[in-house]
Amino acid sequence: MRYDLVIFDNDGVLVDSEPISNRLLAGYLTELGYPTSYEESLRDYMGAAMHRVHDLVEERTGQRLPDDFDDVFHARVFAAFERELKPVAGAVDVLERLVADGVPYCVASSGSHQRIRVGHRTTGLDEWFEEEWVFSSEDVGRGKPAPDLFLYAAERMGVAPERCVVVEDSPLGVRAGVAAGMDVYGFTAMTPAERLGGATRLFGDMRELSDLLG
């Protein structure tokens, strides 16, 4: 293994949550009077912390989302997760290989700690992650595309940034990993390769990742 730490994004990389959450986000924004298609939600918000939704709506319309927007949205997402969420195909295989090889790993997500934990518990991925291996944009001042979250994760895990690799599926996440001085492997299952410019490598099937990292 050429890296001392593998940092996974969560949504779309470990859990197949992006179709669920972006469908619900587009629907809720449209319901509130801000027409948004599923494709627009993916383009504008995939991989972002919730503050980006608030910031872009206010920037584009001059209006603020309701104070309970996050709570209502997350309640809808968590209910849908319980019904629909599955791990990304091949994710468990990658984690098994890392454990077998003794390679440290963690997750660094734009989502809240609650969202990460609900997703992991629902899919059974919780058994693969100790509490101290889970990092959220809630832990830092700025979310992706700022490098803060990845740098924080590396620091907490005791690994220099240049010895880390980030596994990401969003343009914002790729930018954050590059800004952190880390190699970035871009997962193209849901994101066109041309939108992940700057990634060290690109791959389309999570089952390929173990061999690529080797």
MOPELIN-V705219 format. One record per residue. N is the residue number from 0. RES is the residue in three letters. PHI is phi in whole degrees, -180 to 180 (* if undefined). OMEGA is omega in degrees with one decimal (* if undefined). BURIAL is I if it has 9 or more other C-alpha atoms within 8 Angstrom, else O. Layout:
N_RES_PHI_OMEGA_BURIAL ; N_RES_PHI_OMEGA_BURIAL
This chain:
0_MET_*_-176.9_O ; 1_ARG_-86_-179.2_O ; 2_TYR_-121_177.7_I ; 3_ASP_-98_178.3_I ; 4_LEU_-155_173.8_I ; 5_VAL_-107_179.8_I ; 6_ILE_-107_179.9_I ; 7_PHE_-94_157.6_I ; 8_ASP_-66_-176.7_I ; 9_ASN_-105_-174.6_I ; 10_ASP_-68_-180.0_I ; 11_GLY_90_179.6_I ; 12_VAL_-109_176.9_I ; 13_LEU_-101_178.3_I ; 14_VAL_-117_-174.9_I ; 15_ASP_-85_-170.3_I ; 16_SER_-99_-174.1_I ; 17_GLU_-61_177.9_I ; 18_PRO_-61_-179.4_O ; 19_ILE_-68_-172.5_I ; 20_SER_-69_-179.9_I ; 21_ASN_-75_172.7_I ; 22_ARG_-62_-179.0_I ; 23_LEU_-72_178.7_I ; 24_LEU_-64_178.5_I ; 25_ALA_-60_179.9_I ; 26_GLY_-65_-177.7_I ; 27_TYR_-70_177.4_I ; 28_LEU_-61_178.4_I ; 29_THR_-64_178.1_I ; 30_GLU_-59_-178.4_O ; 31_LEU_-84_177.6_O ; 32_GLY_100_177.4_O ; 33_TYR_-120_-172.8_O ; 34_PRO_-52_-176.8_O ; 35_THR_-142_176.3_I ; 36_SER_-88_176.0_O ; 37_TYR_-57_-178.9_I ; 38_GLU_-64_178.2_O ; 39_GLU_-67_177.7_I ; 40_SER_-64_176.5_I ; 41_LEU_-60_-177.3_I ; 42_ARG_-64_-170.6_O ; 43_ASP_-93_-168.1_O ; 44_TYR_-123_-178.5_I ; 45_MET_-60_179.1_I ; 46_GLY_85_-175.1_I ; 47_ALA_-101_171.1_I ; 48_ALA_-75_-174.9_I ; 49_MET_-62_-178.6_I ; 50_HIS_-62_178.4_O ; 51_ARG_-66_177.5_I ; 52_VAL_-61_179.2_I ; 53_HIS_-61_-175.8_I ; 54_ASP_-64_-177.2_O ; 55_LEU_-70_177.9_O ; 56_VAL_-62_-179.4_I ; 57_GLU_-67_179.2_I ; 58_GLU_-64_-174.8_O ; 59_ARG_-85_-172.9_O ; 60_THR_-118_-175.2_O ; 61_GLY_76_-179.0_O ; 62_GLN_-117_-179.4_O ; 63_ARG_-102_174.7_O ; 64_LEU_-70_-179.0_O ; 65_PRO_-59_-178.6_O ; 66_ASP_-61_-178.2_O ; 67_ASP_-96_-176.4_O ; 68_PHE_-55_-176.6_O ; 69_ASP_-62_-177.9_O ; 70_ASP_-64_-179.4_O ; 71_VAL_-66_-179.4_O ; 72_PHE_-61_-178.3_I ; 73_HIS_-66_176.8_I ; 74_ALA_-61_178.3_O ; 75_ARG_-67_-178.8_I ; 76_VAL_-65_-177.0_I ; 77_PHE_-65_177.2_I ; 78_ALA_-64_178.4_O ; 79_ALA_-69_177.3_I ; 80_PHE_-58_-178.3_I ; 81_GLU_-59_-177.9_O ; 82_ARG_-87_-163.4_O ; 83_GLU_-123_-165.8_O ; 84_LEU_-70_176.1_I ; 85_LYS_-136_173.6_I ; 86_PRO_-68_173.2_I ; 87_VAL_-62_-179.3_I ; 88_ALA_-56_179.3_O ; 89_GLY_94_-177.0_I ; 90_ALA_-63_-179.8_I ; 91_VAL_-63_178.0_I ; 92_ASP_-60_179.1_O ; 93_VAL_-65_-179.6_I ; 94_LEU_-63_177.6_I ; 95_GLU_-59_-179.4_O ; 96_ARG_-66_179.3_I ; 97_LEU_-63_178.1_I ; 98_VAL_-62_-179.8_I ; 99_ALA_-61_-178.6_O ; 100_ASP_-88_179.5_O ; 101_GLY_72_-178.6_O ; 102_VAL_-96_178.1_I ; 103_PRO_-64_176.3_I ; 104_TYR_-149_177.0_I ; 105_CYS_-156_175.4_I ; 106_VAL_-122_177.9_I ; 107_ALA_-133_-168.5_I ; 108_SER_-121_171.6_I ; 109_SER_-69_-179.7_I ; 110_GLY_-72_178.2_I ; 111_SER_-71_175.5_I ; 112_HIS_-59_180.0_I ; 113_GLN_-63_179.9_O ; 114_ARG_-63_178.9_I ; 115_ILE_-59_-175.7_I ; 116_ARG_-67_177.1_I ; 117_VAL_-61_180.0_I ; 118_GLY_-63_-179.3_I ; 119_HIS_-70_179.6_I ; 120_ARG_-65_-178.3_I ; 121_THR_-65_-175.6_I ; 122_THR_-95_-177.3_I ; 123_GLY_84_179.4_O ; 124_LEU_-75_-178.2_I ; 125_ASP_-60_-179.1_I ; 126_GLU_-69_-178.3_O ; 127_TRP_-96_-173.7_O ; 128_PHE_-130_170.1_I ; 129_GLU_-69_-178.3_O ; 130_GLU_-55_-176.1_O ; 131_GLU_-79_175.7_O ; 132_TRP_-103_-175.1_I ; 133_VAL_-116_-178.0_I ; 134_PHE_-127_-175.5_I ; 135_SER_-129_174.3_I ; 136_SER_-60_175.1_I ; 137_GLU_-63_-175.8_I ; 138_ASP_-83_-175.0_O ; 139_VAL_-131_-177.3_I ; 140_GLY_-76_-176.2_O ; 141_ARG_-127_176.3_O ; 142_GLY_-85_175.9_I ; 143_LYS_-58_18.8_I ; 144_PRO_-88_173.4_I ; 145_ALA_-64_-177.2_I ; 146_PRO_-81_-169.0_I ; 147_ASP_-53_-174.9_I ; 148_LEU_-66_-179.8_I ; 149_PHE_-67_177.6_I ; 150_LEU_-66_177.6_I ; 151_TYR_-63_179.4_I ; 152_ALA_-60_-179.8_I ; 153_ALA_-62_179.8_I ; 154_GLU_-62_-178.8_I ; 155_ARG_-65_179.8_O ; 156_MET_-86_175.5_O ; 157_GLY_75_-177.6_O ; 158_VAL_-127_177.7_I ; 159_ALA_-66_-177.8_O ; 160_PRO_-53_-176.5_I ; 161_GLU_-71_177.1_O ; 162_ARG_-101_-177.9_I ; 163_CYS_-107_169.0_I ; 164_VAL_-127_178.8_I ; 165_VAL_-103_174.7_I ; 166_VAL_-110_-170.8_I ; 167_GLU_-135_177.7_I ; 168_ASP_-126_-178.9_I ; 169_SER_-124_176.7_I ; 170_PRO_-58_179.8_I ; 171_LEU_-63_-179.8_I ; 172_GLY_-68_177.0_I ; 173_VAL_-61_178.6_I ; 174_ARG_-60_-179.8_I ; 175_ALA_-66_179.9_I ; 176_GLY_-64_178.5_I ; 177_VAL_-63_179.8_I ; 178_ALA_-64_178.8_I ; 179_ALA_-80_-179.8_I ; 180_GLY_79_-178.9_O ; 181_MET_-108_167.7_I ; 182_ASP_-69_-178.9_I ; 183_VAL_-131_174.3_I ; 184_TYR_-103_-175.5_I ; 185_GLY_-90_-178.3_I ; 186_PHE_-94_-169.7_I ; 187_THR_-101_-178.0_I ; 188_ALA_-60_-179.6_O ; 189_MET_-118_-174.9_O ; 190_THR_-115_178.0_I ; 191_PRO_-56_-175.9_O ; 192_ALA_-55_-176.8_I ; 193_GLU_-67_178.1_O ; 194_ARG_-87_-179.6_O ; 195_LEU_-108_177.7_I ; 196_GLY_-58_-178.1_O ; 197_GLY_102_178.6_O ; 198_ALA_-66_179.0_I ; 199_THR_-67_177.4_O ; 200_ARG_-144_176.7_O ; 201_LEU_-123_176.7_I ; 202_PHE_-151_-172.9_I ; 203_GLY_-114_-178.3_O ; 204_ASP_-134_-176.4_I ; 205_MET_-59_179.7_I ; 206_ARG_-68_177.0_I ; 207_GLU_-82_-165.7_I ; 208_LEU_-65_-177.1_I ; 209_SER_-56_-179.3_I ; 210_ASP_-69_178.3_O ; 211_LEU_-64_-178.9_O ; 212_LEU_-72_-176.0_O ; 213_GLY_-61_*_O
